Amino acid sequence: MLKYLVVIGVIAAVYYFFIKKKPAVTSSNKSDKSEKLQDNDMVQCAQCGIYTEVNDAIVSNGKYYCSKDCLEDSK
């Protein structure tokens, strides 16, 4: 009986840590998030991964890019 409880516990832990996804961000949540960002907050470039300030970043389709080159490379 104890073996079954341990197996169920391991399966539940694997599900909780690896399989269970966070809720999808809707478009209304994205706009709320962008409004909460300050000018000096850092965001990650969707293409190269470099962090840049929000006021220096280029926004396209809800994603942030550090330069026009990264924006063009993503297309």
PQR file with spaces between the fields and no chain letter, atoms N, CA, C, O and H, PARSE charges and radii, in Angstrom:
ATOM       1  N    MET     1       0.826   -1.192    0.000 -0.4000 1.5000
ATOM       2  CA   MET     1       0.000    0.000    0.000 -0.0000 2.0000
ATOM       3  C    MET     1       0.871    1.257    0.000  0.5500 1.7000
ATOM       4  O    MET     1       0.565    2.231   -0.688 -0.5500 1.4000
ATOM       5  N    LEU     2       1.945    1.230    0.766 -0.4000 1.5000
ATOM       6  CA   LEU     2       2.845    2.381    0.842 -0.0000 2.0000
ATOM       7  C    LEU     2       3.514    2.653   -0.504  0.5500 1.7000
ATOM       8  O    LEU     2       3.752    3.805   -0.866 -0.5500 1.4000
ATOM       9  H    LEU     2       2.194    0.439    1.325  0.4000 1.0000
ATOM      10  N    LYS     3       3.818    1.574   -1.245 -0.4000 1.5000
ATOM      11  CA   LYS     3       4.434    1.739   -2.567 -0.0000 2.0000
ATOM      12  C    LYS     3       3.502    2.515   -3.494  0.5500 1.7000
ATOM      13  O    LYS     3       3.961    3.376   -4.246 -0.5500 1.4000
ATOM      14  H    LYS     3       3.625    0.638   -0.951  0.4000 1.0000
ATOM      15  N    TYR     4       2.223    2.228   -3.454 -0.4000 1.5000
ATOM      16  CA   TYR     4       1.262    2.915   -4.310 -0.0000 2.0000
ATOM      17  C    TYR     4       1.178    4.404   -3.963  0.5500 1.7000
ATOM      18  O    TYR     4       1.101    5.247   -4.857 -0.5500 1.4000
ATOM      19  H    TYR     4       1.851    1.529   -2.843  0.4000 1.0000
ATOM      20  N    LEU     5       1.193    4.722   -2.682 -0.4000 1.5000
ATOM      21  CA   LEU     5       1.149    6.118   -2.273 -0.0000 2.0000
ATOM      22  C    LEU     5       2.402    6.869   -2.712  0.5500 1.7000
ATOM      23  O    LEU     5       2.317    8.026   -3.123 -0.5500 1.4000
ATOM      24  H    LEU     5       1.256    4.037   -1.956  0.4000 1.0000
ATOM      25  N    VAL     6       3.553    6.227   -2.630 -0.4000 1.5000
ATOM      26  CA   VAL     6       4.805    6.848   -3.064 -0.0000 2.0000
ATOM      27  C    VAL     6       4.785    7.076   -4.570  0.5500 1.7000
ATOM      28  O    VAL     6       5.187    8.143   -5.033 -0.5500 1.4000
ATOM      29  H    VAL     6       3.622    5.287   -2.296  0.4000 1.0000
ATOM      30  N    VAL     7       4.324    6.095   -5.342 -0.4000 1.5000
ATOM      31  CA   VAL     7       4.251    6.232   -6.797 -0.0000 2.0000
ATOM      32  C    VAL     7       3.294    7.365   -7.173  0.5500 1.7000
ATOM      33  O    VAL     7       3.609    8.173   -8.047 -0.5500 1.4000
ATOM      34  H    VAL     7       3.997    5.228   -4.966  0.4000 1.0000
ATOM      35  N    ILE     8       2.138    7.432   -6.528 -0.4000 1.5000
ATOM      36  CA   ILE     8       1.181    8.514   -6.793 -0.0000 2.0000
ATOM      37  C    ILE     8       1.798    9.863   -6.432  0.5500 1.7000
ATOM      38  O    ILE     8       1.607   10.841   -7.155 -0.5500 1.4000
ATOM      39  H    ILE     8       1.882    6.776   -5.818  0.4000 1.0000
ATOM      40  N    GLY     9       2.524    9.928   -5.339 -0.4000 1.5000
ATOM      41  CA   GLY     9       3.188   11.168   -4.939 -0.0000 2.0000
ATOM      42  C    GLY     9       4.242   11.600   -5.943  0.5500 1.7000
ATOM      43  O    GLY     9       4.352   12.789   -6.241 -0.5500 1.4000
ATOM      44  H    GLY     9       2.679    9.134   -4.751  0.4000 1.0000
ATOM      45  N    VAL    10       5.019   10.664   -6.472 -0.4000 1.5000
ATOM      46  CA   VAL    10       6.043   10.988   -7.472 -0.0000 2.0000
ATOM      47  C    VAL    10       5.385   11.467   -8.759  0.5500 1.7000
ATOM      48  O    VAL    10       5.841   12.439   -9.361 -0.5500 1.4000
ATOM      49  H    VAL    10       4.929    9.698   -6.230  0.4000 1.0000
ATOM      50  N    ILE    11       4.329   10.802   -9.183 -0.4000 1.5000
ATOM      51  CA   ILE    11       3.619   11.211  -10.398 -0.0000 2.0000
ATOM      52  C    ILE    11       3.036   12.609  -10.213  0.5500 1.7000
ATOM      53  O    ILE    11       3.112   13.429  -11.129 -0.5500 1.4000
ATOM      54  H    ILE    11       3.959   10.013   -8.694  0.4000 1.0000
ATOM      55  N    ALA    12       2.463   12.896   -9.058 -0.4000 1.5000
ATOM      56  CA   ALA    12       1.898   14.223   -8.792 -0.0000 2.0000
ATOM      57  C    ALA    12       2.993   15.281   -8.800  0.5500 1.7000
ATOM      58  O    ALA    12       2.784   16.375   -9.324 -0.5500 1.4000
ATOM      59  H    ALA    12       2.402   12.231   -8.314  0.4000 1.0000
ATOM      60  N    ALA    13       4.148   14.980   -8.234 -0.4000 1.5000
ATOM      61  CA   ALA    13       5.253   15.938   -8.216 -0.0000 2.0000
ATOM      62  C    ALA    13       5.765   16.211   -9.623  0.5500 1.7000
ATOM      63  O    ALA    13       6.038   17.362   -9.963 -0.5500 1.4000
ATOM      64  H    ALA    13       4.318   14.091   -7.808  0.4000 1.0000
ATOM      65  N    VAL    14       5.902   15.178  -10.446 -0.4000 1.5000
ATOM      66  CA   VAL    14       6.352   15.353  -11.833 -0.0000 2.0000
ATOM      67  C    VAL    14       5.343   16.191  -12.594  0.5500 1.7000
ATOM      68  O    VAL    14       5.728   17.086  -13.347 -0.5500 1.4000
ATOM      69  H    VAL    14       5.681   14.243  -10.170  0.4000 1.0000
ATOM      70  N    TYR    15       4.072   15.920  -12.413 -0.4000 1.5000
ATOM      71  CA   TYR    15       3.032   16.698  -13.084 -0.0000 2.0000
ATOM      72  C    TYR    15       3.098   18.161  -12.652  0.5500 1.7000
ATOM      73  O    TYR    15       3.035   19.059  -13.492 -0.5500 1.4000
ATOM      74  H    TYR    15       3.760   15.193  -11.802  0.4000 1.0000
ATOM      75  N    TYR    16       3.223   18.400  -11.366 -0.4000 1.5000
ATOM      76  CA   TYR    16       3.226   19.766  -10.849 -0.0000 2.0000
ATOM      77  C    TYR    16       4.416   20.565  -11.360  0.5500 1.7000
ATOM      78  O    TYR    16       4.254   21.727  -11.734 -0.5500 1.4000
ATOM      79  H    TYR    16       3.275   17.671  -10.684  0.4000 1.0000
ATOM      80  N    PHE    17       5.604   19.975  -11.386 -0.4000 1.5000
ATOM      81  CA   PHE    17       6.813   20.722  -11.740 -0.0000 2.0000
ATOM      82  C    PHE    17       7.087   20.784  -13.239  0.5500 1.7000
ATOM      83  O    PHE    17       7.662   21.767  -13.705 -0.5500 1.4000
ATOM      84  H    PHE    17       5.735   19.031  -11.082  0.4000 1.0000
ATOM      85  N    PHE    18       6.700   19.785  -14.000 -0.4000 1.5000
ATOM      86  CA   PHE    18       7.105   19.724  -15.399 -0.0000 2.0000
ATOM      87  C    PHE    18       5.969   19.851  -16.402  0.5500 1.7000
ATOM      88  O    PHE    18       6.170   20.421  -17.475 -0.5500 1.4000
ATOM      89  H    PHE    18       6.233   18.986  -13.622  0.4000 1.0000
ATOM      90  N    ILE    19       4.802   19.348  -16.094 -0.4000 1.5000
ATOM      91  CA   ILE    19       3.731   19.287  -17.077 -0.0000 2.0000
ATOM      92  C    ILE    19       2.759   20.451  -16.935  0.5500 1.7000
ATOM      93  O    ILE    19       2.322   21.012  -17.940 -0.5500 1.4000
ATOM      94  H    ILE    19       4.639   18.885  -15.223  0.4000 1.0000
ATOM      95  N    LYS    20       2.421   20.815  -15.735 -0.4000 1.5000
ATOM      96  CA   LYS    20       1.429   21.859  -15.508 -0.0000 2.0000
ATOM      97  C    LYS    20       1.971   23.186  -16.038  0.5500 1.7000
ATOM      98  O    LYS    20       3.035   23.645  -15.623 -0.5500 1.4000
ATOM      99  H    LYS    20       2.776   20.360  -14.919  0.4000 1.0000
ATOM     100  N    LYS    21       1.227   23.792  -16.957 -0.4000 1.5000
ATOM     101  CA   LYS    21       1.635   25.044  -17.586 -0.0000 2.0000
ATOM     102  C    LYS    21       1.014   26.221  -16.844  0.5500 1.7000
ATOM     103  O    LYS    21      -0.033   26.098  -16.207 -0.5500 1.4000
ATOM     104  H    LYS    21       0.363   23.419  -17.295  0.4000 1.0000
ATOM     105  N    LYS    22       1.686   27.362  -16.942 -0.4000 1.5000
ATOM     106  CA   LYS    22       1.125   28.578  -16.398 -0.0000 2.0000
ATOM     107  C    LYS    22      -0.011   29.019  -17.313  0.5500 1.7000
ATOM     108  O    LYS    22      -0.002   28.683  -18.497 -0.5500 1.4000
ATOM     109  H    LYS    22       2.536   27.462  -17.459  0.4000 1.0000
ATOM     110  N    PRO    23      -0.972   29.749  -16.806 -0.5600 1.5000
ATOM     111  CA   PRO    23      -2.068   30.214  -17.652  0.2800 2.0000
ATOM     112  C    PRO    23      -1.542   31.076  -18.798  0.5500 1.7000
ATOM     113  O    PRO    23      -0.611   31.862  -18.624 -0.5500 1.4000
ATOM     114  N    ALA    24      -2.146   30.917  -19.952 -0.4000 1.5000
ATOM     115  CA   ALA    24      -1.736   31.684  -21.126 -0.0000 2.0000
ATOM     116  C    ALA    24      -2.042   33.159  -20.903  0.5500 1.7000
ATOM     117  O    ALA    24      -3.073   33.513  -20.331 -0.5500 1.4000
ATOM     118  H    ALA    24      -2.903   30.279  -20.093  0.4000 1.0000
ATOM     119  N    VAL    25      -1.139   34.003  -21.358 -0.4000 1.5000
ATOM     120  CA   VAL    25      -1.317   35.434  -21.228 -0.0000 2.0000
ATOM     121  C    VAL    25      -2.198   35.908  -22.375  0.5500 1.7000
ATOM     122  O    VAL    25      -1.887   35.696  -23.547 -0.5500 1.4000
ATOM     123  H    VAL    25      -0.301   33.715  -21.822  0.4000 1.0000
ATOM     124  N    THR    26      -3.289   36.546  -22.021 -0.4000 1.5000
ATOM     125  CA   THR    26      -4.187   37.053  -23.051 -0.0000 2.0000
ATOM     126  C    THR    26      -3.728   38.438  -23.494  0.5500 1.7000
ATOM     127  O    THR    26      -2.868   39.047  -22.856 -0.5500 1.4000
ATOM     128  H    THR    26      -3.542   36.718  -21.069  0.4000 1.0000
ATOM     129  N    SER    27      -4.293   38.925  -24.568 -0.4000 1.5000
ATOM     130  CA   SER    27      -3.886   40.228  -25.084 -0.0000 2.0000
ATOM     131  C    SER    27      -4.179   41.345  -24.087  0.5500 1.7000
ATOM     132  O    SER    27      -3.433   42.323  -24.028 -0.5500 1.4000
ATOM     133  H    SER    27      -4.991   38.430  -25.086  0.4000 1.0000
ATOM     134  N    SER    28      -5.236   41.222  -23.311 -0.4000 1.5000
ATOM     135  CA   SER    28      -5.530   42.254  -22.318 -0.0000 2.0000
ATOM     136  C    SER    28      -4.486   42.245  -21.213  0.5500 1.7000
ATOM     137  O    SER    28      -4.132   43.301  -20.689 -0.5500 1.4000
ATOM     138  H    SER    28      -5.842   40.428  -23.359  0.4000 1.0000
ATOM     139  N    ASN    29      -3.983   41.056  -20.849 -0.4000 1.5000
ATOM     140  CA   ASN    29      -2.936   40.986  -19.844 -0.0000 2.0000
ATOM     141  C    ASN    29      -1.635   41.572  -20.363  0.5500 1.7000
ATOM     142  O    ASN    29      -0.892   42.190  -19.601 -0.5500 1.4000
ATOM     143  H    ASN    29      -4.271   40.198  -21.275  0.4000 1.0000
ATOM     144  N    LYS    30      -1.343   41.390  -21.648 -0.4000 1.5000
ATOM     145  CA   LYS    30      -0.122   41.944  -22.220 -0.0000 2.0000
ATOM     146  C    LYS    30      -0.157   43.468  -22.167  0.5500 1.7000
ATOM     147  O    LYS    30       0.847   44.099  -21.836 -0.5500 1.4000
ATOM     148  H    LYS    30      -1.946   40.888  -22.268  0.4000 1.0000
ATOM     149  N    SER    31      -1.301   44.062  -22.489 -0.4000 1.5000
ATOM     150  CA   SER    31      -1.376   45.515  -22.456 -0.0000 2.0000
ATOM     151  C    SER    31      -1.261   46.029  -21.027  0.5500 1.7000
ATOM     152  O    SER    31      -0.670   47.082  -20.791 -0.5500 1.4000
ATOM     153  H    SER    31      -2.117   43.549  -22.757  0.4000 1.0000
ATOM     154  N    ASP    32      -1.822   45.290  -20.075 -0.4000 1.5000
ATOM     155  CA   ASP    32      -1.683   45.684  -18.677 -0.0000 2.0000
ATOM     156  C    ASP    32      -0.224   45.597  -18.255  0.5500 1.7000
ATOM     157  O    ASP    32       0.264   46.459  -17.525 -0.5500 1.4000
ATOM     158  H    ASP    32      -2.302   44.434  -20.267  0.4000 1.0000
ATOM     159  N    LYS    33       0.475   44.561  -18.710 -0.4000 1.5000
ATOM     160  CA   LYS    33       1.876   44.384  -18.344 -0.0000 2.0000
ATOM     161  C    LYS    33       2.726   45.498  -18.923  0.5500 1.7000
ATOM     162  O    LYS    33       3.596   46.032  -18.235 -0.5500 1.4000
ATOM     163  H    LYS    33       0.078   43.861  -19.303  0.4000 1.0000
ATOM     164  N    SER    34       2.488   45.860  -20.183 -0.4000 1.5000
ATOM     165  CA   SER    34       3.297   46.901  -20.806 -0.0000 2.0000
ATOM     166  C    SER    34       3.038   48.249  -20.153  0.5500 1.7000
ATOM     167  O    SER    34       3.940   49.085  -20.100 -0.5500 1.4000
ATOM     168  H    SER    34       1.781   45.426  -20.742  0.4000 1.0000
ATOM     169  N    GLU    35       1.822   48.482  -19.653 -0.4000 1.5000
ATOM     170  CA   GLU    35       1.539   49.730  -18.971 -0.0000 2.0000
ATOM     171  C    GLU    35       2.240   49.802  -17.623  0.5500 1.7000
ATOM     172  O    GLU    35       2.553   50.895  -17.151 -0.5500 1.4000
ATOM     173  H    GLU    35       1.089   47.802  -19.696  0.4000 1.0000
ATOM     174  N    LYS    36       2.487   48.675  -17.004 -0.4000 1.5000
ATOM     175  CA   LYS    36       3.137   48.645  -15.707 -0.0000 2.0000
ATOM     176  C    LYS    36       4.647   48.824  -15.814  0.5500 1.7000
ATOM     177  O    LYS    36       5.294   49.147  -14.818 -0.5500 1.4000
ATOM     178  H    LYS    36       2.232   47.787  -17.388  0.4000 1.0000
ATOM     179  N    LEU    37       5.227   48.621  -17.005 -0.4000 1.5000
ATOM     180  CA   LEU    37       6.661   48.755  -17.166 -0.0000 2.0000
ATOM     181  C    LEU    37       7.063   50.217  -17.115  0.5500 1.7000
ATOM     182  O    LEU    37       6.412   51.078  -17.706 -0.5500 1.4000
ATOM     183  H    LEU    37       4.702   48.359  -17.814  0.4000 1.0000
ATOM     184  N    GLN    38       8.137   50.481  -16.405 -0.4000 1.5000
ATOM     185  CA   GLN    38       8.694   51.826  -16.315 -0.0000 2.0000
ATOM     186  C    GLN    38       9.729   52.003  -17.412  0.5500 1.7000
ATOM     187  O    GLN    38      10.163   51.021  -18.015 -0.5500 1.4000
ATOM     188  H    GLN    38       8.666   49.781  -15.924  0.4000 1.0000
ATOM     189  N    ASP    39      10.132   53.241  -17.682 -0.4000 1.5000
ATOM     190  CA   ASP    39      11.097   53.517  -18.740 -0.0000 2.0000
ATOM     191  C    ASP    39      12.443   52.840  -18.502  0.5500 1.7000
ATOM     192  O    ASP    39      13.130   52.478  -19.457 -0.5500 1.4000
ATOM     193  H    ASP    39       9.780   54.038  -17.193  0.4000 1.0000
ATOM     194  N    ASN    40      12.822   52.668  -17.252 -0.4000 1.5000
ATOM     195  CA   ASN    40      14.132   52.079  -16.970 -0.0000 2.0000
ATOM     196  C    ASN    40      14.073   50.572  -16.721  0.5500 1.7000
ATOM     197  O    ASN    40      15.094   49.975  -16.378 -0.5500 1.4000
ATOM     198  H    ASN    40      12.265   52.963  -16.476  0.4000 1.0000
ATOM     199  N    ASP    41      12.905   49.939  -16.884 -0.4000 1.5000
ATOM     200  CA   ASP    41      12.804   48.485  -16.738 -0.0000 2.0000
ATOM     201  C    ASP    41      13.487   47.805  -17.917  0.5500 1.7000
ATOM     202  O    ASP    41      13.494   48.331  -19.030 -0.5500 1.4000
ATOM     203  H    ASP    41      12.076   50.424  -17.162  0.4000 1.0000
ATOM     204  N    MET    42      14.053   46.649  -17.668 -0.4000 1.5000
ATOM     205  CA   MET    42      14.773   45.911  -18.695 -0.0000 2.0000
ATOM     206  C    MET    42      13.872   44.820  -19.270  0.5500 1.7000
ATOM     207  O    MET    42      13.154   44.141  -18.535 -0.5500 1.4000
ATOM     208  H    MET    42      14.047   46.222  -16.764  0.4000 1.0000
ATOM     209  N    VAL    43      13.918   44.661  -20.597 -0.4000 1.5000
ATOM     210  CA   VAL    43      13.191   43.600  -21.279 -0.0000 2.0000
ATOM     211  C    VAL    43      14.169   42.841  -22.163  0.5500 1.7000
ATOM     212  O    VAL    43      15.180   43.389  -22.603 -0.5500 1.4000
ATOM     213  H    VAL    43      14.501   45.213  -21.194  0.4000 1.0000
ATOM     214  N    GLN    44      13.860   41.582  -22.416 -0.4000 1.5000
ATOM     215  CA   GLN    44      14.743   40.723  -23.205 -0.0000 2.0000
ATOM     216  C    GLN    44      14.340   40.745  -24.671  0.5500 1.7000
ATOM     217  O    GLN    44      13.159   40.650  -25.004 -0.5500 1.4000
ATOM     218  H    GLN    44      13.039   41.137  -22.059  0.4000 1.0000
ATOM     219  N    CYS    45      15.332   40.871  -25.543 -0.4000 1.5000
ATOM     220  CA   CYS    45      15.105   40.849  -26.977 -0.0000 2.0000
ATOM     221  C    CYS    45      14.604   39.463  -27.378  0.5500 1.7000
ATOM     222  O    CYS    45      15.175   38.451  -26.973 -0.5500 1.4000
ATOM     223  H    CYS    45      16.292   40.949  -25.273  0.4000 1.0000
ATOM     224  N    ALA    46      13.538   39.421  -28.171 -0.4000 1.5000
ATOM     225  CA   ALA    46      12.949   38.150  -28.586 -0.0000 2.0000
ATOM     226  C    ALA    46      13.851   37.396  -29.558  0.5500 1.7000
ATOM     227  O    ALA    46      13.703   36.183  -29.705 -0.5500 1.4000
ATOM     228  H    ALA    46      13.074   40.243  -28.500  0.4000 1.0000
ATOM     229  N    GLN    47      14.771   38.070  -30.219 -0.4000 1.5000
ATOM     230  CA   GLN    47      15.627   37.422  -31.204 -0.0000 2.0000
ATOM     231  C    GLN    47      16.956   36.960  -30.598  0.5500 1.7000
ATOM     232  O    GLN    47      17.296   35.780  -30.684 -0.5500 1.4000
ATOM     233  H    GLN    47      14.891   39.055  -30.100  0.4000 1.0000
ATOM     234  N    CYS    48      17.712   37.883  -29.983 -0.4000 1.5000
ATOM     235  CA   CYS    48      19.072   37.542  -29.537 -0.0000 2.0000
ATOM     236  C    CYS    48      19.181   37.320  -28.033  0.5500 1.7000
ATOM     237  O    CYS    48      20.161   36.733  -27.574 -0.5500 1.4000
ATOM     238  H    CYS    48      17.436   38.841  -29.913  0.4000 1.0000
ATOM     239  N    GLY    49      18.203   37.773  -27.255 -0.4000 1.5000
ATOM     240  CA   GLY    49      18.207   37.532  -25.818 -0.0000 2.0000
ATOM     241  C    GLY    49      18.891   38.602  -24.998  0.5500 1.7000
ATOM     242  O    GLY    49      18.958   38.482  -23.774 -0.5500 1.4000
ATOM     243  H    GLY    49      17.406   38.250  -27.628  0.4000 1.0000
ATOM     244  N    ILE    50      19.406   39.652  -25.634 -0.4000 1.5000
ATOM     245  CA   ILE    50      20.066   40.737  -24.905 -0.0000 2.0000
ATOM     246  C    ILE    50      18.999   41.573  -24.208  0.5500 1.7000
ATOM     247  O    ILE    50      17.910   41.780  -24.744 -0.5500 1.4000
ATOM     248  H    ILE    50      19.352   39.749  -26.628  0.4000 1.0000
ATOM     249  N    TYR    51      19.320   42.048  -23.017 -0.4000 1.5000
ATOM     250  CA   TYR    51      18.392   42.896  -22.278 -0.0000 2.0000
ATOM     251  C    TYR    51      18.631   44.355  -22.638  0.5500 1.7000
ATOM     252  O    TYR    51      19.771   44.802  -22.765 -0.5500 1.4000
ATOM     253  H    TYR    51      20.204   41.879  -22.582  0.4000 1.0000
ATOM     254  N    THR    52      17.541   45.085  -22.798 -0.4000 1.5000
ATOM     255  CA   THR    52      17.592   46.505  -23.111 -0.0000 2.0000
ATOM     256  C    THR    52      16.482   47.213  -22.354  0.5500 1.7000
ATOM     257  O    THR    52      15.512   46.585  -21.928 -0.5500 1.4000
ATOM     258  H    THR    52      16.615   44.722  -22.694  0.4000 1.0000
ATOM     259  N    GLU    53      16.625   48.518  -22.189 -0.4000 1.5000
ATOM     260  CA   GLU    53      15.594   49.271  -21.486 -0.0000 2.0000
ATOM     261  C    GLU    53      14.339   49.375  -22.342  0.5500 1.7000
ATOM     262  O    GLU    53      14.412   49.374  -23.570 -0.5500 1.4000
ATOM     263  H    GLU    53      17.413   49.028  -22.535  0.4000 1.0000
ATOM     264  N    VAL    54      13.203   49.463  -21.691 -0.4000 1.5000
ATOM     265  CA   VAL    54      11.924   49.516  -22.383 -0.0000 2.0000
ATOM     266  C    VAL    54      11.869   50.704  -23.336  0.5500 1.7000
ATOM     267  O    VAL    54      11.377   50.577  -24.457 -0.5500 1.4000
ATOM     268  H    VAL    54      13.143   49.464  -20.692  0.4000 1.0000
ATOM     269  N    ASN    55      12.370   51.855  -22.900 -0.4000 1.5000
ATOM     270  CA   ASN    55      12.270   53.036  -23.753 -0.0000 2.0000
ATOM     271  C    ASN    55      13.211   52.965  -24.951  0.5500 1.7000
ATOM     272  O    ASN    55      13.023   53.727  -25.900 -0.5500 1.4000
ATOM     273  H    ASN    55      12.770   51.959  -21.990  0.4000 1.0000
ATOM     274  N    ASP    56      14.218   52.085  -24.957 -0.4000 1.5000
ATOM     275  CA   ASP    56      15.120   51.898  -26.089 -0.0000 2.0000
ATOM     276  C    ASP    56      14.700   50.734  -26.988  0.5500 1.7000
ATOM     277  O    ASP    56      15.203   50.600  -28.103 -0.5500 1.4000
ATOM     278  H    ASP    56      14.371   51.466  -24.186  0.4000 1.0000
ATOM     279  N    ALA    57      13.791   49.902  -26.513 -0.4000 1.5000
ATOM     280  CA   ALA    57      13.401   48.695  -27.247 -0.0000 2.0000
ATOM     281  C    ALA    57      12.409   49.021  -28.359  0.5500 1.7000
ATOM     282  O    ALA    57      11.694   50.022  -28.305 -0.5500 1.4000
ATOM     283  H    ALA    57      13.382   50.011  -25.607  0.4000 1.0000
ATOM     284  N    ILE    58      12.385   48.153  -29.368 -0.4000 1.5000
ATOM     285  CA   ILE    58      11.430   48.241  -30.464 -0.0000 2.0000
ATOM     286  C    ILE    58      10.375   47.169  -30.222  0.5500 1.7000
ATOM     287  O    ILE    58      10.713   46.001  -30.027 -0.5500 1.4000
ATOM     288  H    ILE    58      12.966   47.341  -29.412  0.4000 1.0000
ATOM     289  N    VAL    59       9.094   47.555  -30.231 -0.4000 1.5000
ATOM     290  CA   VAL    59       8.007   46.621  -29.974 -0.0000 2.0000
ATOM     291  C    VAL    59       7.331   46.279  -31.290  0.5500 1.7000
ATOM     292  O    VAL    59       6.923   47.168  -32.038 -0.5500 1.4000
ATOM     293  H    VAL    59       8.819   48.504  -30.389  0.4000 1.0000
ATOM     294  N    SER    60       7.214   44.981  -31.572 -0.4000 1.5000
ATOM     295  CA   SER    60       6.530   44.515  -32.761 -0.0000 2.0000
ATOM     296  C    SER    60       5.782   43.237  -32.425  0.5500 1.7000
ATOM     297  O    SER    60       6.378   42.277  -31.937 -0.5500 1.4000
ATOM     298  H    SER    60       7.545   44.259  -30.965  0.4000 1.0000
ATOM     299  N    ASN    61       4.487   43.218  -32.681 -0.4000 1.5000
ATOM     300  CA   ASN    61       3.622   42.068  -32.386 -0.0000 2.0000
ATOM     301  C    ASN    61       3.718   41.650  -30.925  0.5500 1.7000
ATOM     302  O    ASN    61       3.685   40.457  -30.623 -0.5500 1.4000
ATOM     303  H    ASN    61       4.003   43.998  -33.078  0.4000 1.0000
ATOM     304  N    GLY    62       3.834   42.598  -30.027 -0.4000 1.5000
ATOM     305  CA   GLY    62       3.875   42.306  -28.603 -0.0000 2.0000
ATOM     306  C    GLY    62       5.207   41.771  -28.117  0.5500 1.7000
ATOM     307  O    GLY    62       5.309   41.353  -26.964 -0.5500 1.4000
ATOM     308  H    GLY    62       3.861   43.567  -30.272  0.4000 1.0000
ATOM     309  N    LYS    63       6.230   41.770  -28.956 -0.4000 1.5000
ATOM     310  CA   LYS    63       7.565   41.301  -28.572 -0.0000 2.0000
ATOM     311  C    LYS    63       8.531   42.472  -28.620  0.5500 1.7000
ATOM     312  O    LYS    63       8.366   43.400  -29.412 -0.5500 1.4000
ATOM     313  H    LYS    63       6.147   42.110  -29.893  0.4000 1.0000
ATOM     314  N    TYR    64       9.540   42.416  -27.762 -0.4000 1.5000
ATOM     315  CA   TYR    64      10.539   43.470  -27.687 -0.0000 2.0000
ATOM     316  C    TYR    64      11.795   43.058  -28.443  0.5500 1.7000
ATOM     317  O    TYR    64      12.220   41.905  -28.372 -0.5500 1.4000
ATOM     318  H    TYR    64       9.674   41.662  -27.118  0.4000 1.0000
ATOM     319  N    TYR    65      12.386   44.003  -29.166 -0.4000 1.5000
ATOM     320  CA   TYR    65      13.622   43.774  -29.910 -0.0000 2.0000
ATOM     321  C    TYR    65      14.612   44.866  -29.554  0.5500 1.7000
ATOM     322  O    TYR    65      14.220   46.008  -29.314 -0.5500 1.4000
ATOM     323  H    TYR    65      12.041   44.940  -29.224  0.4000 1.0000
ATOM     324  N    CYS    66      15.902   44.524  -29.517 -0.4000 1.5000
ATOM     325  CA   CYS    66      16.924   45.483  -29.120 -0.0000 2.0000
ATOM     326  C    CYS    66      17.329   46.386  -30.275  0.5500 1.7000
ATOM     327  O    CYS    66      17.813   47.491  -30.033 -0.5500 1.4000
ATOM     328  H    CYS    66      16.221   43.596  -29.712  0.4000 1.0000
ATOM     329  N    SER    67      17.150   45.959  -31.526 -0.4000 1.5000
ATOM     330  CA   SER    67      17.560   46.760  -32.664 -0.0000 2.0000
ATOM     331  C    SER    67      16.703   46.404  -33.885  0.5500 1.7000
ATOM     332  O    SER    67      15.947   45.432  -33.873 -0.5500 1.4000
ATOM     333  H    SER    67      16.756   45.061  -31.723  0.4000 1.0000
ATOM     334  N    LYS    68      16.842   47.217  -34.936 -0.4000 1.5000
ATOM     335  CA   LYS    68      16.115   46.940  -36.172 -0.0000 2.0000
ATOM     336  C    LYS    68      16.648   45.671  -36.831  0.5500 1.7000
ATOM     337  O    LYS    68      15.895   44.960  -37.496 -0.5500 1.4000
ATOM     338  H    LYS    68      17.456   48.006  -34.946  0.4000 1.0000
ATOM     339  N    ASP    69      17.935   45.381  -36.655 -0.4000 1.5000
ATOM     340  CA   ASP    69      18.513   44.156  -37.224 -0.0000 2.0000
ATOM     341  C    ASP    69      17.838   42.911  -36.640  0.5500 1.7000
ATOM     342  O    ASP    69      17.488   41.987  -37.375 -0.5500 1.4000
ATOM     343  H    ASP    69      18.546   45.959  -36.115  0.4000 1.0000
ATOM     344  N    CYS    70      17.660   42.891  -35.329 -0.4000 1.5000
ATOM     345  CA   CYS    70      16.993   41.737  -34.702 -0.0000 2.0000
ATOM     346  C    CYS    70      15.545   41.645  -35.153  0.5500 1.7000
ATOM     347  O    CYS    70      15.030   40.545  -35.351 -0.5500 1.4000
ATOM     348  H    CYS    70      17.944   43.642  -34.732  0.4000 1.0000
ATOM     349  N    LEU    71      14.889   42.769  -35.316 -0.4000 1.5000
ATOM     350  CA   LEU    71      13.512   42.778  -35.775 -0.0000 2.0000
ATOM     351  C    LEU    71      13.420   42.205  -37.182  0.5500 1.7000
ATOM     352  O    LEU    71      12.528   41.407  -37.467 -0.5500 1.4000
ATOM     353  H    LEU    71      15.307   43.663  -35.155  0.4000 1.0000
ATOM     354  N    GLU    72      14.324   42.601  -38.055 -0.4000 1.5000
ATOM     355  CA   GLU    72      14.313   42.100  -39.430 -0.0000 2.0000
ATOM     356  C    GLU    72      14.705   40.619  -39.498  0.5500 1.7000
ATOM     357  O    GLU    72      14.166   39.871  -40.315 -0.5500 1.4000
ATOM     358  H    GLU    72      15.049   43.249  -37.823  0.4000 1.0000
ATOM     359  N    ASP    73      15.641   40.196  -38.642 -0.4000 1.5000
ATOM     360  CA   ASP    73      16.066   38.788  -38.635 -0.0000 2.0000
ATOM     361  C    ASP    73      14.951   37.864  -38.149  0.5500 1.7000
ATOM     362  O    ASP    73      14.917   36.690  -38.515 -0.5500 1.4000
ATOM     363  H    ASP    73      16.079   40.803  -37.979  0.4000 1.0000
ATOM     364  N    SER    74      14.043   38.384  -37.331 -0.4000 1.5000
ATOM     365  CA   SER    74      12.974   37.539  -36.796 -0.0000 2.0000
ATOM     366  C    SER    74      11.886   37.279  -37.830  0.5500 1.7000
ATOM     367  O    SER    74      11.080   36.363  -37.662 -0.5500 1.4000
ATOM     368  H    SER    74      14.070   39.339  -37.033  0.4000 1.0000
ATOM     369  N    LYS    75      11.853   38.062  -38.878 -0.4000 1.5000
ATOM     370  CA   LYS    75      10.798   37.907  -39.891 -0.0000 2.0000
ATOM     371  C    LYS    75      11.155   36.899  -40.928  0.5500 1.7000
ATOM     372  O    LYS    75      10.373   36.654  -41.847 -0.5500 1.4000
ATOM     373  H    LYS    75      12.507   38.806  -39.014  0.4000 1.0000
